[in-house]
């Protein structure tokens, strides 16, 4: 007689052991994968900052070393001020130098704006968080498009110029005698330490969610220029900064918001300026 072949099957205990092993491995690997994904996003943002820096340097080279106009706080103020066909604000002048579209060429199309601010462009920081409702400008936020809406424009800027670099927000066209008011890069004494462009915080929870102190932070995030009060902390609890010589560096949020004492820019002008981070090259940073 032939012996019957006995089919081996997992017992319930063995099955539970296998499931437990898989769960343990997943618990080990998922945080690692998450960290790797975030590192990739940080690298993408650092590359965007580098392109912004390159664009700024090229634009300044074409305009007698003068930096692009940093604009007003809002789009409505910017586009009611500039009436030329070629607006001389940073978000229109700089991108074409690195092969990107000027904001004015896509900003009124919500679909195109969504692609630029949430896709593969220098306007998009893949780690930027949506506003969570505690910000002063939340009423302009459209959760459907995940963009701010203003004066028929759609946007979500996570990179903006340092508002302390230009001595005045007033608009001075390049081709008039008044352009002497515009700041020249070669007038900035400590270019390698002076912040030209920064990663702007896009959500208040970006700070508090990481256990960081936001007592100095301004929660008004719908701005087209900013300073240390709105600097980001989304990449390893810090931000990438573009400096006036074009280089990019990562700085921790806590370090950026620790007062310098004594101040690097004259002993009697104490503020948030440091030897390696100068927010206001003309005086106080606070």
HELIX and SHEET records of a PDB file:
HELIX    1   1 UNK A   12  UNK A   62  1                                  51    
HELIX    2   2 UNK A   75  UNK A   81  1                                   7    
HELIX    3   3 UNK A   90  UNK A   93  1                                   4    
HELIX    4   4 UNK A   95  UNK A   98  5                                   4    
HELIX    5   5 UNK A  103  UNK A  105  5                                   3    
HELIX    6   6 UNK A  110  UNK A  118  1                                   9    
HELIX    7   7 UNK A  138  UNK A  140  5                                   3    
HELIX    8   8 UNK A  177  UNK A  181  5                                   5    
HELIX    9   9 UNK A  185  UNK A  187  5                                   3    
HELIX   10  10 UNK A  205  UNK A  208  1                                   4    
HELIX   11  11 UNK A  228  UNK A  230  5                                   3    
HELIX   12  12 UNK A  253  UNK A  256  1                                   4    
SHEET    1   A 3 UNK A 141  UNK A 142  0                                        
SHEET    2   A 3 UNK A 147  UNK A 150 -1                                        
SHEET    3   A 3 UNK A 153  UNK A 155 -1                                        
SHEET    1   B 5 UNK A 225  UNK A 226  0                                        
SHEET    2   B 5 UNK A 159  UNK A 162  1                                        
SHEET    3   B 5 UNK A 195  UNK A 199 -1                                        
SHEET    4   B 5 UNK A 238  UNK A 243 -1                                        
SHEET    5   B 5 UNK A 248  UNK A 252 -1                                        
END                                                                             
